[in-house]
Amino acid sequence: MSDILGRGVPSSIEGYGRAKPFAGALQVVGPISRAATVVRCASPGVPKTLPSVRAALDACELRDGATISFHHHLRNGDRVLNLVLSEIAAKGLKDITVAASALFPVHAPLVDHIQREVVSGLAASTIYGPLADAVSRGQLAKPVLMSTHGGRARCIESGALHIDVAFVAAPTADEYGNLNGVNGRAACGPLGYAAPDVQYADRVVAITDNLVPYPATPIEISQDCVDFIVAVDSIGDPEQIVSGTTRLTSDPLGLQIAEMAARIIEASGLLNEGFSFQTGAGGVSLAAATYLRDIMIRRKVQGSFASGGITGGIVQMFDVGLFRALLDVQAFDLEAVASYRRSPAHHGMSASMYANPHNRGCVVNQLDAVILGAAEIDVAFNVNVTTGNGGMILGGSGGHADTAAGSKLTLITTQLTAGRVPKIVDRVKTLTTPGESVDAVVTEAGVAVNPRRTDLLDRLKCANVPLVSIECLRDAAARKAGPPNAVAVEDNRIVAVVEYRDGTVIDVVRAVPKVSTAKTWREDESPDRG
């Protein structure tokens, strides 16, 4: 089966099934159907609280081969997934598929569960840390399903990803299942990535360390979506919401690139009253937002909204009146959590409202500009944020492909190299975001504009932006990196299937050798995903 890079994605993949090939970023779809849901009706007077996670597993009648889900709003501070899997292992269950919105280094115990055959499948938008290394080396029985954030919501709503039990880390809950993320010692902000799970799972278990009297307010996930509630000592550490990818860069080259990205937005013709914006959580993107703030103040522009995972920097722009509203699917730091708690115009949104292409209109479709990062970009403007140079998984799309498809202007910010590895290449190792949805690449050596965007090219010329071809950037990156390091040939086995946001297969990841010098994941080098 032909794919966009011409490497031939298999028409059928063991452990995944039939693969529908990617056919373009903006394929028009007709009416779609959503999955029917199973609801077990609650009776008056019957309590929904249970004494333990083990009791919840029994009440949900969890069996071998089940699919369970988790959200990632506590990011690397999450304790719920490990707690639940520990109880599942103790119960002797096998062949479990873990469908999480994202998986972090804190979830390294999953590696042991994989080796013991407790877990045989994974589905996630991004995977980091030791678990990503284990998957890359072929330790999982079935290929990981790697979706976008919007694609994951679509997959759940369509029934392609059926969840038997959704486990929701709830910073606050009452005894009947009303939940929110703004109160409690583990407050993490919006619970947008859990929204599709609680709507479509057969069973929903809320796990909380802040059980309050009924009704818990504000209500973000309501009681009619929750079967059981379990109180535990701790669901996680909110201090770990902030990671190496959610800190402003201080690197001079990074700041240079960030300033140029803001200049491009100003020159694009989009920075007018009602401007809408999203940036990823990478250091360069966060710095670009600060430069953009200064431009908006100088030009006296008030934007309509900023969206995505919201950071403290975006909150500061909102607080001084540069945006009328924030549309937030997850908080990237505690400043964003506090803003969501106090401000009525800081709105939460579900993952589906954020980025699902198969609904009546998602927020990314309303974006004017988005700034994203990359592990690699090739001369066709294709972007890789899934694997590193040696083929090791270093993350995944998250909202990268979603925002790039929806936004009027998509900027990829990157330095030419990472160490001795060039980041502008002939062909990306793994395709995450197709070049047709990327408008320009911004580096310390100049800006390359996608030839599709002749209008943008003309505007940037008039603004004296230093323009170069993408081929020139590739050559400059190769010179700066020096002779390439030898990369071990990968195993032919497919360890991950990369789905585009519409459910088509855009690429696959193949195993690296079990003994390999391929570089493993480092949090501070993870590319920016939105």
VENDA-V714175 format. One line per field, one symbol per residue. ss: DSSP state (a for helix, b for strand, c for the rest). phi: phi as a letter, one per 30 degrees, with the letter a starting at -180 (. if undefined). Layout:
# VENDA-V714175
ss: ???
phi: ???
This chain:
# VENDA-V714175
ss: cccccccccccbbcccbbccbcccccccccccccccccccccccccccbbccaaaaaaacccccccbbbbccccaaabcaaaaaaaaaaacccccbbbbbccbcaaaaaaaaaaacccbbbbbbccbccaaaaaaacccccccbbbcbaaaaaaaaaaccccccbbbbbbcbbbccccbbcccccccccccaaaaaaaaaccbbbbbbccbbccccccccbcaaaccbbbbccccbcaaaaccaaacccccaaaaaaaaaaaaaaaaccccccccbbbbcccaaaaaaaaaaaaaaaaacccbbbbbbbbcaaaaaaaacccbbbbbbbbbccaaaaaaaaacccbbbccaaaaacccccccaaaaccbbbbcccbbbccccbbccbcccccbccccbcaaaaaaaccbbbbbcccbbccbbcbbcccccccbcaaaccbbbbccbbbbccccaaaaaaaaaccccbccaaaaaaaaaaaaccccccccccccbbbbbbcccccbbbbbbccccccccccccaaaccccc
phi: .dbdcicidedbbdibjdcddebkdbddcdecccddccbcddceicdcdbdadeddddddhdbeidcbbbcbdchdcdcdeddddddddddidbidccccdabbedceeeeddddcidccbbbadbbbieddddddcidddbdddccdddddddddddjdcccdbcccdcebbcdcjdbacccjdcebjdcdddeddddcddbbcccbcbdcddcdbdccccedccdbbbcbdaclcdddddbdcbbddcdeddddddddddddddddicdbejebabbdcdddddddddddeddddddhccddacbjdccdddeddddcidbdaccbcadcaddddddddccddccdbdedddbddcbdkcdedcddbbcbcadbbcdcidbcbcbcedjddblkdhceddddddddbccccaddbbiccdccbdbddbccbdddcccaccbdckccceedcdddedddddchddcbdddddedddddddiedddcdddddddcacccddcjdccabccddedcbcedddbedcdddci
